Amino acid sequence: MARSELMTWEPGAHASTFGGNPVCLAAALETLRLLESEYVSNAAKIGAYMKPRLQQFMNTHHVVGDVRGLGLMLGIDIVKDRASRERNPDLRDAIVVECFKRGLLVLGAGSSTIRLSPPLLIDEEQSDCALRILSESISAATA
């Protein structure tokens, strides 16, 4: 999918990988329609719902050093000591494993950050479930 001024291939110059595969174009157009009509605004809404709840983790989990992000791309820094903000990569990895055991897929980012990047169609109930599992996983890994 590209602007017409970029699509100047001579017939036979490229296979369908590079131009005009109708099924792929239909999927791309539908993806753009869904992003524009629903998913971008949902990412902003649910991200704004999740971020303050994650920030509350700093009151209940001494190893959470910071929470940051925009929309649904959120990061939780795992530290040894909040005052020094010394990173704790081993604990971060243990939390990621605990989340996996409980059915929540999260990613490590950088040396000691947990990255959340849920699907753009997530709702509040699903995000509450994810946050509950994440909190339980932090507790289990620090026990």
Contact map, one row per residue, 1 for C-alpha under 8 A:
11100000000000000011000010010000000000000000000000000000000000000000000000000000000000000000000000000000000000000000000000000000000000000000000
11110110000000000000000000000000000000000000000000000000000000000000000000000000000000000000000000000000000000000000000000000000000000000000000
11111110000000000000000000000000000000000000000000000000000000000000000000000000000000000000000000000000000000000000000000000000000000000000000
01111111000000000000000000000000000000000000000000000000000000000000000000000000000000000000000000000000000000000000000000000000000000000000000
00111111000000000000000000000000000000000000000000000000000000000000000000000000000000000000000000000000000000000000000000000000000000000000000
01111111000000000000000000000000000000000000000000000000000000000000000000000000000000000000000000000000000000000000000000000000000000000000000
01111111100000000010000000000000000000000000000000000000000000000000000000000000000000000000000000000000000000000000000000000000000000000000000
00011111110000000000000000000000000000000000000000000000000000000000000000000000000000000000000000000000000000000000000000000000000000000000000
00000011111011000000000000000000000000000000000000000000000000000000000000000000000000000000000000000000000000000000000000000000000000000000000
00000001111110000000000000000000000000000000000000000000000000000000000000000000000000000000000000000000000000000000000000000000000000000000000
00000000111111000000000000000000000000000000000000000000000000000000000000000000000000000000000000000000000000000000000000000000000000000000000
00000000011111100000000000000000000000000000000000000000000000000000000000000000000000000000000000000000000000000000000000000000000000000000000
00000000111111100000000000000000000000000000000000000000000000000000000000000000000000000000000000000000000000000000000000000000000000000000000
00000000101111111110000000000000000000000000000000000000000000000000000000000000000000000000000000000000000000000000000000000000000000000000000
00000000000111111110000000000000000000000000000000000000000000000000000000000000000000000000000000000000000000000000000000000000000000000000000
00000000000001111111100000000000000000000000000000000000000000000000000000000000000000000000000000000000000000000000000000000000000000000000000
00000000000001111110100000000000000000000000000000000000000000000000000000000000000000000000000000000000000000000000000000000000000000000000000
00000000000001111111000000000000000000000000000000000000000000000000000000000000000000000000000000000000000000000000000000000000000000000000000
10000010000001111111100000000000000000000000000000000000000000000000000000000000000000000000000000000000000000000000000000000000000000000000000
10000000000000010111110110000000000000000000000000000000000000000000000000000000000000000000000000000000000000000000000000000000000000000000000
00000000000000011011111110000000000000000000000000000000000000000000000000000000000000000000000000000000000000000000000000000000000000000000000
00000000000000000001111111000000000000000000000000000000000000000000000000000000000000000000000000000000000000000000000000000000000000000000000
00000000000000000000111111100000000000000000000000000000000000000000000000000000000000000000000000000000000000000000000000000000000000000000000
00000000000000000001111111110000000000000000000000000000000000000000000000000000000000000000000000000000000000000000000000000000000000000000000
10000000000000000001111111111000000000000000000000000000000000000000000000000000000000000000000000000000000000000000000000000000000000000000000
00000000000000000000011111111100000000000000000000000000000000000000000000000000000000000000000000000000000000000000000000000000000000000000000
00000000000000000000001111111110000000000000000000000000000000000000000000000000000000000000000000000000000000000000000000000000000000000000000
10000000000000000000000111111111000000000000000000000000000000000000000000000000000000000000000000000000000000000000000000000000000000000000000
00000000000000000000000011111111100000000000000000000000000000000000000000000000000000000000000000000000000000000000000000000000000000000000000
00000000000000000000000001111111110000000000000000000000000000000000000000000000000000000000000000000000000000000000000000000000000000000000000
00000000000000000000000000111111111000000000000000000000000000000000000000000000000000000000000000000000000000000000000000000000000000000000000
00000000000000000000000000011111111100000000000000000000000000000000000000000000000000000000000000000000000000000000000000000000000000000000000
00000000000000000000000000001111111110000000000000000000000000000000000000000000000000000000000000000000000000000000000000000000000000000000000
00000000000000000000000000000111111111100000000000000000000000000000000000000000000000000000000000000000000000000000000000000000000000000000000
00000000000000000000000000000011111111110000000000000000000000000000000000000000000000000000000000000000000000000000000000000000000000000000000
00000000000000000000000000000001111111111000000000000000000000000000000000000000000000000000000000000000000000000000000000000000000000000000000
00000000000000000000000000000000111111111000000000000000000000000000000000000000000000000000000000000000000000000000000000000000000000000000000
00000000000000000000000000000000011111111100000000000000000000000000000000000000000000000000000000000000000000000000000000000000000000000000000
00000000000000000000000000000000011111111110000000000000000000000000000000000000000000000000000000000000000000000000000110000000000000000000000
00000000000000000000000000000000001111111111000000000000000000000000000000000000000000000000000000000000000000000000000100000000000000000000000
00000000000000000000000000000000000111111111100000000000000000000000000000000000000000000000000000000000000000000000000000000000000000000000000
00000000000000000000000000000000000001111111110000000000000000000000000000000000000000000000000000000000000000000000000111000000000000000000000
00000000000000000000000000000000000000111111111000000000000000000000001100000000000000000000000000000000000000000000000111000000000000000000000
00000000000000000000000000000000000000011111111100000000000000000000011100000000000000000000000000000000000000000000000000000000000000000000000
00000000000000000000000000000000000000001111111110000000000000000000001000000000000000000000000000000000000000000000000000000000000000000000000
00000000000000000000000000000000000000000111111111000000000000000000001100000000000000000000000000000000000000000000000001110010000000000000000
00000000000000000000000000000000000000000011111111100000000000000000011111000000000000000000000000000000000000000000000000000000000000000000000
00000000000000000000000000000000000000000001111111110000000000000000001000000000000000000000000000000000000000000000000000000000000000000000000
00000000000000000000000000000000000000000000111111111000000000000000000000000000000000000000000000000000000000000000000000010000000000000000000
00000000000000000000000000000000000000000000011111111100000000000000000000000000000000000000000000000000000000000000000000000011000000000000000
00000000000000000000000000000000000000000000001111111110000000000011100001000000000000000000000000000000000000000000000000000000000000000000000
00000000000000000000000000000000000000000000000111111111000000000000000000000000000000000000000000000000000000000000000000000000000000000000000
00000000000000000000000000000000000000000000000011111111100000000000000000000000000000000000000000000000000000000000000000000000001000000000000
00000000000000000000000000000000000000000000000001111111110000000010000000010000000000000000000000000000000000000000000000000000001000000000000
00000000000000000000000000000000000000000000000000111111111000000110000000000000000000000000000000000000000000000000000000000000000000000000000
00000000000000000000000000000000000000000000000000011111111100000000000000000000000000000000000000000000000000000000000000000000000000000000000
00000000000000000000000000000000000000000000000000001111111110010000000000000000000000000000000000000000000000000000000000000000000000100000000
00000000000000000000000000000000000000000000000000000111111111111100000000000000000000000000000000000000000000000000000000000000000000000000000
00000000000000000000000000000000000000000000000000000011111111000000000000000000000000000000000000000000000000000000000000000000000000000000000
00000000000000000000000000000000000000000000000000000001111111000000000000000000000000000000000000000000000000000000000000000000000000000000000
00000000000000000000000000000000000000000000000000000000111111110000000000000000000000000000000000000000000000000000000000000000000000000110000
00000000000000000000000000000000000000000000000000000000011111111000000000000000110000000000000000000000000000000000000000000000000000000000000
00000000000000000000000000000000000000000000000000000000010011111000000000000111110000000000000000000000000000000000000000000000000000000000000
00000000000000000000000000000000000000000000000000000000110011111110000000011110010000000000000000000000000000000000000000000000000000000000000
00000000000000000000000000000000000000000000000000000000010001111110000000011110110010000000000000000000000000000000000000000000000000000000000
00000000000000000000000000000000000000000000000000000010010000011111000000011100000000000000000000000000000000000000000000000000000000000000000
00000000000000000000000000000000000000000000000000100110000000011111100001111000000000000000000000000000000000000000000000000000000000000000000
00000000000000000000000000000000000000000000000000100000000000000111110001110000000000000000000000000000000000000000000000000000000000000000000
00000000000000000000000000000000000000000000000000100000000000000011111111100000000000000000000000000000000000000000000000000000000000000000000
00000000000000000000000000000000000000000001001000000000000000000001111111000000000000000000000000000000000000000000000000000000000000000000000
00000000000000000000000000000000000000000011111100000000000000000000111111000000000000000000000000000000000000000000000000000000000000000000000
00000000000000000000000000000000000000000011011000000000000000000000111111000000000000000000000000000000000000000001110100000000000000000000000
00000000000000000000000000000000000000000000001000000000000000000000111111100000000000000000000000000000000000000011110000000000000000000000000
00000000000000000000000000000000000000000000001000100000000000000011111111110000000000000000000000000000000000000011100000000000000000000000000
00000000000000000000000000000000000000000000000000000000000000000011100011111000000000000000000000000000000000001111000000000000000000000000000
00000000000000000000000000000000000000000000000000000100000000011111000001111100000000000000000000000000000000001110000000000000000000000000000
00000000000000000000000000000000000000000000000000000000000000011110000000111110000000100000000000000000000000011100000000000000000000000000000
00000000000000000000000000000000000000000000000000000000000000111100000000011111000000111011000000000000000000011100000000000000000000000000000
00000000000000000000000000000000000000000000000000000000000000111000000000001111110011110000000000000000000000010000000000000000000000000000000
00000000000000000000000000000000000000000000000000000000000000100000000000000111110011110000000000000000000000000000000000000000000000000000000
00000000000000000000000000000000000000000000000000000000000001101000000000000011111111000000000000000000000000000000000000000000000000000000000
00000000000000000000000000000000000000000000000000000000000001111000000000000011111111000000000000000000000000000000000000000000000000000000000
00000000000000000000000000000000000000000000000000000000000000000000000000000000111110000000000000000000000000000000000000000000000000000000000
00000000000000000000000000000000000000000000000000000000000000000000000000000000111111000000000000000000000000000000000000000000000000000000000
00000000000000000000000000000000000000000000000000000000000000001000000000000011111111100000000000000000000000000000000000000000000000000000000
00000000000000000000000000000000000000000000000000000000000000000000000000000011110111110000000000000000000000000000000000000000000000000000000
00000000000000000000000000000000000000000000000000000000000000000000000000001111000011111000000000000000000000110000000000000000000000000000000
00000000000000000000000000000000000000000000000000000000000000000000000000000111000001111111000000000000000000110000000000000000000000000000000
00000000000000000000000000000000000000000000000000000000000000000000000000000100000000111111100000000000000000111000000000000000000000000000000
00000000000000000000000000000000000000000000000000000000000000000000000000000000000000011111110000000000000000010000000000000000000000000000000
00000000000000000000000000000000000000000000000000000000000000000000000000000100000000011111111000000000000000000000000000000000000000000000110
00000000000000000000000000000000000000000000000000000000000000000000000000000100000000011111111100000000000100011100000000000000000000000000000
00000000000000000000000000000000000000000000000000000000000000000000000000000000000000001111111110000000000100010000000000000000000000000000000
00000000000000000000000000000000000000000000000000000000000000000000000000000000000000000111111111000000000000000000000000000000000000000000100
00000000000000000000000000000000000000000000000000000000000000000000000000000000000000000011111111100000000000000000000000000000000001001101100
00000000000000000000000000000000000000000000000000000000000000000000000000000000000000000001111111110000111100000100000000000000000000001000000
00000000000000000000000000000000000000000000000000000000000000000000000000000000000000000000111111111000000000000000000000000000000000000000000
00000000000000000000000000000000000000000000000000000000000000000000000000000000000000000000011111111100000000000000000000000000000000001101100
00000000000000000000000000000000000000000000000000000000000000000000000000000000000000000000001111111111110000000000000000000000000011001000000
00000000000000000000000000000000000000000000000000000000000000000000000000000000000000000000000111111111110000000000000000000000000000000000000
00000000000000000000000000000000000000000000000000000000000000000000000000000000000000000000000011111111000000000000000000000000000000000000000
00000000000000000000000000000000000000000000000000000000000000000000000000000000000000000000000001111111000000000000000000000000000010001000000
00000000000000000000000000000000000000000000000000000000000000000000000000000000000000000000000000111111100000000000000000000000000000000000000
00000000000000000000000000000000000000000000000000000000000000000000000000000000000000000000000000111111110000000000000000000000010011000000000
00000000000000000000000000000000000000000000000000000000000000000000000000000000000000000000000100110011111000000000000000000000000000000000000
00000000000000000000000000000000000000000000000000000000000000000000000000000000000000000000000100110001111100000111100000000000000000000000000
00000000000000000000000000000000000000000000000000000000000000000000000000000000000000000000000100000000111110000111000000000000000000000000000
00000000000000000000000000000000000000000000000000000000000000000000000000000000000000000001100100000000011111111110000000000000000000000000000
00000000000000000000000000000000000000000000000000000000000000000000000000000000000000000000000000000000001111111110000000000000000000000000000
00000000000000000000000000000000000000000000000000000000000000000000000000000000000000000000000000000000000111111000000000000000000000000000000
00000000000000000000000000000000000000000000000000000000000000000000000000000000000000111000000000000000000111111000000000000000000000000000000
00000000000000000000000000000000000000000000000000000000000000000000000000001110000000111101100000000000000111111100000000000000000000000000000
00000000000000000000000000000000000000000000000000000000000000000000000000111100000000001001000000000000000111111110000000000000000000000000000
00000000000000000000000000000000000000000000000000000000000000000000000000111100000000000001000100000000011110011111000000000000000000000000000
00000000000000000000000000000000000000000000000000000000000000000000000011110000000000000000000000000000011110001111100000000000000000000000000
00000000000000000000000000000000000000000000000000000000000000000000000111100000000000000000000000000000011000000111110000000000000000000000000
00000000000000000000000000000000000000000000000000000000000000000000000111000000000000000000000000000000010000000011111000000000000000000000000
00000000000000000000000000000000000000000000000000000000000000000000000110000000000000000000000000000000000000000001111101000000000000000000000
00000000000000000000000000000000000000000000000000000000000000000000000000000000000000000000000000000000000000000000111111000000000000000000000
00000000000000000000000000000000000000110110000000000000000000000000000100000000000000000000000000000000000000000000011111000000000000000000000
00000000000000000000000000000000000000100110000000000000000000000000000000000000000000000000000000000000000000000000001111100000000000000000000
00000000000000000000000000000000000000000110010000000000000000000000000000000000000000000000000000000000000000000000011111110110000000000000000
00000000000000000000000000000000000000000000010000000000000000000000000000000000000000000000000000000000000000000000000011111110000000000000000
00000000000000000000000000000000000000000000010010000000000000000000000000000000000000000000000000000000000000000000000001111111000000000000000
00000000000000000000000000000000000000000000000000000000000000000000000000000000000000000000000000000000000000000000000000111111100000000000000
00000000000000000000000000000000000000000000000000000000000000000000000000000000000000000000000000000000000000000000000001111111110000000000000
00000000000000000000000000000000000000000000010001000000000000000000000000000000000000000000000000000000000000000000000001111111111000000000000
00000000000000000000000000000000000000000000000001000000000000000000000000000000000000000000000000000000000000000000000000011111111100000000000
00000000000000000000000000000000000000000000000000000000000000000000000000000000000000000000000000000000000000000000000000001111111110000000000
00000000000000000000000000000000000000000000000000000000000000000000000000000000000000000000000000000001000000000000000000000111111111000000000
00000000000000000000000000000000000000000000000000001100000000000000000000000000000000000000000000000000000000000000000000000011111111100000000
00000000000000000000000000000000000000000000000000000000000000000000000000000000000000000000000000000000000000000000000000000001111111110000000
00000000000000000000000000000000000000000000000000000000000000000000000000000000000000000000000000100101000000000000000000000000111111111000000
00000000000000000000000000000000000000000000000000000000000000000000000000000000000000000000001000100001000000000000000000000000011111111100000
00000000000000000000000000000000000000000000000000000000100000000000000000000000000000000000000000000000000000000000000000000000001111111110000
00000000000000000000000000000000000000000000000000000000000000000000000000000000000000000000000000000000000000000000000000000000000111111111000
00000000000000000000000000000000000000000000000000000000000000000000000000000000000000000000001101100100000000000000000000000000000011111111100
00000000000000000000000000000000000000000000000000000000000010000000000000000000000000000000001001000000000000000000000000000000000001111111110
00000000000000000000000000000000000000000000000000000000000010000000000000000000000000000000000000000000000000000000000000000000000000111111111
00000000000000000000000000000000000000000000000000000000000000000000000000000000000000000000001001000000000000000000000000000000000000011111111
00000000000000000000000000000000000000000000000000000000000000000000000000000000000000000010011001000000000000000000000000000000000000001111111
00000000000000000000000000000000000000000000000000000000000000000000000000000000000000000010000000000000000000000000000000000000000000000111111
00000000000000000000000000000000000000000000000000000000000000000000000000000000000000000000000000000000000000000000000000000000000000000011111
